[in-house]
Amino acid sequence: MKIFFRCQSQAELAQRIGVDKGYISRVERGLTIPTVSTLYRIAAAMGMTVELRPI
Protein backbone atom coordinates (compact mmCIF):
# COMPACT_ATOMS: atom_id res chain seq x y z
CA MET A 1 0.00 0.00 0.00
CA LYS A 2 1.49 3.32 -1.03
CA ILE A 3 0.60 6.17 1.28
CA PHE A 4 0.55 9.56 -0.35
CA PHE A 5 1.43 12.18 2.18
CA ARG A 6 -0.37 15.48 1.89
CA CYS A 7 2.59 17.69 2.78
CA GLN A 8 3.49 15.33 5.63
CA SER A 9 6.63 13.37 6.23
CA GLN A 10 6.49 9.83 7.54
CA ALA A 11 7.65 11.20 10.89
CA GLU A 12 4.84 13.79 11.01
CA LEU A 13 2.20 11.23 10.10
CA ALA A 14 3.57 8.73 12.61
CA GLN A 15 3.49 11.35 15.36
CA ARG A 16 -0.08 12.37 14.51
CA ILE A 17 -1.40 8.80 14.78
CA GLY A 18 0.82 7.61 17.63
CA VAL A 19 3.11 5.10 15.92
CA ASP A 20 6.79 5.19 15.04
CA LYS A 21 8.14 6.31 11.68
CA GLY A 22 9.48 2.82 10.96
CA TYR A 23 5.95 1.42 11.18
CA ILE A 24 4.71 3.89 8.55
CA SER A 25 7.66 2.96 6.35
CA ARG A 26 6.91 -0.77 6.69
CA VAL A 27 3.22 -0.20 5.83
CA GLU A 28 4.18 1.87 2.81
CA ARG A 29 6.58 -0.82 1.56
CA GLY A 30 4.01 -3.58 2.08
CA LEU A 31 5.96 -5.32 4.83
CA THR A 32 3.28 -4.70 7.46
CA ILE A 33 -0.48 -4.72 7.08
CA PRO A 34 -2.06 -2.11 9.35
CA THR A 35 -4.95 -3.02 11.60
CA VAL A 36 -8.32 -1.60 10.65
CA SER A 37 -8.11 0.90 13.52
CA THR A 38 -4.66 2.07 12.38
CA LEU A 39 -5.89 2.36 8.81
CA TYR A 40 -8.73 4.58 10.05
CA ARG A 41 -6.24 6.74 11.99
CA ILE A 42 -3.97 7.09 8.93
CA ALA A 43 -6.94 8.08 6.78
CA ALA A 44 -8.23 10.58 9.35
CA ALA A 45 -4.79 12.17 9.71
CA MET A 46 -4.75 12.66 5.96
CA GLY A 47 -8.27 14.11 5.85
CA MET A 48 -9.76 11.00 4.25
CA THR A 49 -12.28 8.34 5.22
CA VAL A 50 -12.27 4.57 4.84
CA GLU A 51 -15.26 2.56 3.66
CA LEU A 52 -15.17 -1.20 4.10
CA ARG A 53 -17.56 -3.25 2.00
CA PRO A 54 -17.95 -6.98 1.55
CA ILE A 55 -16.57 -8.41 -1.66
C-alpha positions as CSV (number, residue, x, y, z in Angstrom):
1,M,0.0,0.0,0.0
2,K,1.5,3.3,-1.0
3,I,0.6,6.2,1.3
4,F,0.5,9.6,-0.4
5,F,1.4,12.2,2.2
6,R,-0.4,15.5,1.9
7,C,2.6,17.7,2.8
8,Q,3.5,15.3,5.6
9,S,6.6,13.4,6.2
10,Q,6.5,9.8,7.5
11,A,7.6,11.2,10.9
12,E,4.8,13.8,11.0
13,L,2.2,11.2,10.1
14,A,3.6,8.7,12.6
15,Q,3.5,11.4,15.4
16,R,-0.1,12.4,14.5
17,I,-1.4,8.8,14.8
18,G,0.8,7.6,17.6
19,V,3.1,5.1,15.9
20,D,6.8,5.2,15.0
21,K,8.1,6.3,11.7
22,G,9.5,2.8,11.0
23,Y,6.0,1.4,11.2
24,I,4.7,3.9,8.5
25,S,7.7,3.0,6.3
26,R,6.9,-0.8,6.7
27,V,3.2,-0.2,5.8
28,E,4.2,1.9,2.8
29,R,6.6,-0.8,1.6
30,G,4.0,-3.6,2.1
31,L,6.0,-5.3,4.8
32,T,3.3,-4.7,7.5
33,I,-0.5,-4.7,7.1
34,P,-2.1,-2.1,9.4
35,T,-4.9,-3.0,11.6
36,V,-8.3,-1.6,10.7
37,S,-8.1,0.9,13.5
38,T,-4.7,2.1,12.4
39,L,-5.9,2.4,8.8
40,Y,-8.7,4.6,10.0
41,R,-6.2,6.7,12.0
42,I,-4.0,7.1,8.9
43,A,-6.9,8.1,6.8
44,A,-8.2,10.6,9.3
45,A,-4.8,12.2,9.7
46,M,-4.8,12.7,6.0
47,G,-8.3,14.1,5.8
48,M,-9.8,11.0,4.2
49,T,-12.3,8.3,5.2
50,V,-12.3,4.6,4.8
51,E,-15.3,2.6,3.7
52,L,-15.2,-1.2,4.1
53,R,-17.6,-3.3,2.0
54,P,-18.0,-7.0,1.6
55,I,-16.6,-8.4,-1.7
